[in-house]
Amino acid sequence: MKLLSCLLFIMLLLSGCGDKPQPAGSAEPAPPAKTYSWKLVTSWPKNFPGLGRAPETFARYVKEMSGGRLNIKVYGAGELVPGFEVFDAVSRGTAEMGHAGSYYWKGKMPAAQIFTTIPFGMNATEMNAWIHYGGGQELWRELYKPFGVIPFAGGNTGVQMAGWFQKEINSVDDLKGLKMRIPGLGGEVFEKLGGVPVSLTGGEIFTSLQTGAIDATEWVGPYNDLAFGFHKAAQYYYYSGWHEPGAMLEFTVNEKAYNRLPEDLQAIIRVATRAVNQDMLDEYTARNQSAMTQLVKQHGVDMRPLPDEVMRALKQASTEVMQEQSKQDPMFNKVYQSYSAFQQQVSDYHKFSEMEYYLNRAGR
């Protein structure tokens, strides 16, 4: 019994020694945080104003917010994949992310066009509201889910210009046979009135216009159009952008790559895309007017509104195209019903807010 008592006493002493606090600095350092390196492919020339700078800004925001744990290298159109293959590259995992316009994927998903814009549809503010608070984001994810791709709003150019033309447009007949670079639903409307829509990436447009491969082109607006030098290849600059009243760009993320990230890095991606989405609109709003002044005063560009007759015909054709697309594709119809219902809702309010304000500001 004495021996047993001694052994218990010794064990208690040893266990008490183990509970003593460790000296400061004796704990092992935490292992370094895991870092991730991603590729982001785009449909734009590298560092092109507005469109091309947005993904660069996004990559910088992500690096800063993550403390260098997520590093994203941006590739311009053609550097890693062609501009029209961005979606496929992200879906396959060739690149973890992409930045483009969703209407480029209409061959895969007709409804994808709606997430860029609809002719005579919502402007940038309204589009953002539908995506983030009107159910648009949920429908967008549903559409891309079978491809393993997650979409996020990735910037907006605001109301665009109708485009550059090498001849005057005085009537609907002047559109017939006209070869014009115009993608998405706007291209289908243009075709309904007898035009010939052509799909080209940004880097291909100037040469095609200069050599006569196309007769006209839409791109974005004065800020980008001046950068591409379209005034050197076409005389007439028409407004307004009936086809793209608020063209939204997109960030796409490979779903598997996204799910492999820890939750804080996923949150950083969501926040950074939201920031860039607003930043792009701010940039275009700030830069377009000075670029327009330069085009008119320094380069003598002939700016004109499209004739009322042409605009009415385009609007009627747009209604017909949307009805036809809705009948042909159930998902297109589902997305369009949500879009059009939200547009009606905000339009009703804007009659008493935005429209009245603009009229009063202009002195009616």
Order of alpha helices (4+ residues) and beta strands (2+ residues): alpha-beta-alpha-beta-alpha-beta-alpha-alpha-beta-beta-beta-alpha-beta-alpha-beta-alpha-beta-beta-alpha-alpha-beta-alpha-alpha-alpha
